[in-house]
């Protein structure tokens, strides 16, 4: 009997992705704590942790992949808003709508 080829540790990629999310959120928190953006950091950590758990239990499961992608996107949103808030001196120049909100949310005249 021949043994099948080893695929490596079962949770290595989900653990790596959770580590990336933790590092990105930590860089965001290094810019200071902005209460209006705190939910994005918490969502990034929660979605990526649940996605990693699902992917360890059931590799390549669609829900696990969706949760991991959502966690990664939330971490990038969190970092982007933290950097923009820190570079603007803490002022809400866009009426509380954030830095990357786009032209559709420009202040009304």
C-alpha positions, -999 to 999 in steps of 0.1 A, spaced: 0 0 0 13 34 -9 6 64 13 -11 94 -3 10 125 -7 8 148 24 -11 180 18 5 198 46 -11 210 78 -48 213 75 -52 248 89 -21 264 77 -37 287 51 -66 298 73 -42 305 102 -20 325 79 -49 346 67 -61 352 103 -25 363 111 -26 388 82 -59 402 95 -46 405 130 -15 423 118 -35 447 96 -59 455 125 -30 460 148 -15 485 124 -48 503 123 -50 504 161 -15 518 162 -29 549 146 -52 554 176 -86 543 187 -114 559 167 -147 549 182 -166 554 149 -144 529 132 -141 503 160 -168 481 145 -148 475 113 -118 462 133 -140 439 154 -159 426 123 -126 419 106 -114 398 136 -147 380 141 -153 371 104 -118 359 99 -118 338 131 -151 322 122 -140 316 86 -108 300 97 -127 277 121 -150 266 93 -121 261 69 -103 240 94 -133 218 100 -144 216 64 -116 226 39 -127 246 9 -162 252 22 -178 282 5 -191 298 37 -157 296 53 -141 311 22 -167 339 22 -161 346 58 -124 348 53 -127 371 24 -151 393 43 -127 395 72 -98 404 49 -119 432 33 -130 445 66 -94 447 78 -84 467 48 -114 490 53 -105 494 90 -69 503 82 -78 527 54 -102 546 76 -77 547 105 -50 560 83 -73 586 68 -86 597 102 -51 600 116 -38 620 86 -68 644 86 -60 654 122 -91 636 135 -116 660 118 -146 646 101 -142 665 68 -168 643 50 -196 647 75 -190 613 92 -192 593 60 -155 583 60 -125 586 37 -132 559 11 -169 566 8 -167 579 -28 -184 607 -47 -219 594 -42 -218 605 -5 -205 641 -11 -220 667 13 -252 681 0 -252 719 -6 
